[in-house]
């Protein structure tokens, strides 16, 4: 079935409090998607952000981001007062998230909300804590310990806590009970708000596409509680870290720094960690995009301590054995494989064997120096998802001002781009017209925005993830998207 949708992270929604939330603007965005004939709302990972404010460097694969908890909903529950929210002055530049401001000012508000909530704990809260205890207890303790250690990475904690020795953990649980309760409250409130929003989307025919990073952050509850699942030394430091090799775009490659999985150990234990991770994502989303899919066939590793990604080597991934285990333990799931990057015949076979749709990105199509299988006329498989660009790309308008002149000229000829239609909408039309079953457009392109609205620039650690809409899309954008969606037979039929 042909369909389409829009990529917009929750943080990018309008709100009066400095960052997008699961409040009324999220519901309005669902209404926009429905009225414009879309079927999908794609978002980035909704886990708590860590280093660099990146949703791909999280403190937990299982938790939700407290920044997305809507304060007005807390006010209606009488957990916050209007004057308390206003006094926090959460908004700086309304077009960008100020993450430092959010951390410094939002958390004191959330603690006030918890103080009121803790005075009247509900049976529903205790039911939630019991249902999610397999990950929630460890996560809440991890975050409480980070606070107690002034934000230090767990590998800098005293050994009893670092190595999770029983006596030290039990002592910490007794000492930090209130802080642990606070972090459980945040996850409870996140769950309530997310469940309500997702139900509203689903009731209106909108399915949510989520995103799962292949790797986890080094400083995370994931690594702290599952150290045997990773290639760590006796001090819990990574032996190898993840990244990408040098290429035409980066002479030094990309040094991500994430710890590498011990796939031999994981396979021997039925891929339990990955199956639990996937099962949790299935609670959040209707469709799951798995980042860096090629890493399941083979992955690039760099010796820990290196300054660049030079000198790394390729290692064999788990292949289909992982996905067989997921299917057996979790069930059949709707998954999109992010199969971008250096794709070998072995990676292509893994994608084919999995049956998952891969991705096509139009911005990668117009390298005038060589043939590209991202050009729509080369698509051989309808079971694919086409994008103008992803969160890692410039906007279409930005690309038209920064790409090589020959590439821009090629795109203009191929897509029949002109300024009257708008370059971004020309790209959108090209994606919509392709044979791919699903087309996804970024909100920035629907608004014809330039590079100032770019979400992320890979290999940089400053200024990313911050772009926001200041208001909902206009009726004109809504009608234009509906008409284009109808013209190319992608209308959501419910």
Secondary structure as GFF3:
##gff-version 3
##sequence-region A 1 494
A	DSSP	beta_strand	3	7	.	.	.	ID=ss1
A	DSSP	three_ten_helix	10	12	.	.	.	ID=ss2
A	DSSP	alpha_helix	24	35	.	.	.	ID=ss3
A	DSSP	beta_strand	40	42	.	.	.	ID=ss4
A	DSSP	three_ten_helix	51	53	.	.	.	ID=ss5
A	DSSP	three_ten_helix	66	68	.	.	.	ID=ss6
A	DSSP	alpha_helix	71	76	.	.	.	ID=ss7
A	DSSP	alpha_helix	82	88	.	.	.	ID=ss8
A	DSSP	alpha_helix	99	118	.	.	.	ID=ss9
A	DSSP	alpha_helix	123	131	.	.	.	ID=ss10
A	DSSP	alpha_helix	133	148	.	.	.	ID=ss11
A	DSSP	three_ten_helix	154	156	.	.	.	ID=ss12
A	DSSP	alpha_helix	159	162	.	.	.	ID=ss13
A	DSSP	alpha_helix	166	175	.	.	.	ID=ss14
A	DSSP	alpha_helix	177	203	.	.	.	ID=ss15
A	DSSP	beta_strand	207	212	.	.	.	ID=ss16
A	DSSP	alpha_helix	221	225	.	.	.	ID=ss17
A	DSSP	three_ten_helix	227	229	.	.	.	ID=ss18
A	DSSP	beta_strand	240	244	.	.	.	ID=ss19
A	DSSP	beta_strand	254	259	.	.	.	ID=ss20
A	DSSP	alpha_helix	263	268	.	.	.	ID=ss21
A	DSSP	alpha_helix	272	284	.	.	.	ID=ss22
A	DSSP	beta_strand	287	290	.	.	.	ID=ss23
A	DSSP	three_ten_helix	293	296	.	.	.	ID=ss24
A	DSSP	beta_strand	298	303	.	.	.	ID=ss25
A	DSSP	beta_strand	313	316	.	.	.	ID=ss26
A	DSSP	alpha_helix	320	329	.	.	.	ID=ss27
A	DSSP	beta_strand	335	337	.	.	.	ID=ss28
A	DSSP	alpha_helix	345	354	.	.	.	ID=ss29
A	DSSP	beta_strand	358	361	.	.	.	ID=ss30
A	DSSP	three_ten_helix	362	364	.	.	.	ID=ss31
A	DSSP	three_ten_helix	376	378	.	.	.	ID=ss32
A	DSSP	beta_strand	384	387	.	.	.	ID=ss33
A	DSSP	alpha_helix	396	402	.	.	.	ID=ss34
A	DSSP	alpha_helix	405	415	.	.	.	ID=ss35
A	DSSP	alpha_helix	423	433	.	.	.	ID=ss36
A	DSSP	beta_strand	438	442	.	.	.	ID=ss37
A	DSSP	alpha_helix	443	446	.	.	.	ID=ss38
A	DSSP	three_ten_helix	451	453	.	.	.	ID=ss39
A	DSSP	alpha_helix	475	487	.	.	.	ID=ss40
###
